[in-house]
């Protein structure tokens, strides 16, 4: 069996400095806080994206319903199609309000989360 070899003191010093630079309490705390902030930011961005998709889908449905109701109103003159027009417009208003509420809530959550 060979004799143990002594490690150069400079190598030991480099290892100790690297460990202090990457594993100190301040570094770990700051890194953890940054990762938590990034996770919250991503979650709020996804909530806004989902609200955007919903708004787009409701808009498609409402626009289609408005087109059909308008065509039927022009063809028949039946006032029940005015009700359908009003309801479709109400759907859009409601979806836009939901989008605003979700965006505002997401912004509030992100802005009140500590970034460091």
Secondary structure, 3 states (H helix, E strand, C coil): CCCCCCCCHHHHHHHHHHHHHHHCHHHHHHHHHHHHHHHHHHHHHHHHHHHHHHHHHHHHHHHHHHHHHHHHHHHHCCCHHHHHHHHHHHHHHHHHHHHHHHHHHHHHHHHHCCCC
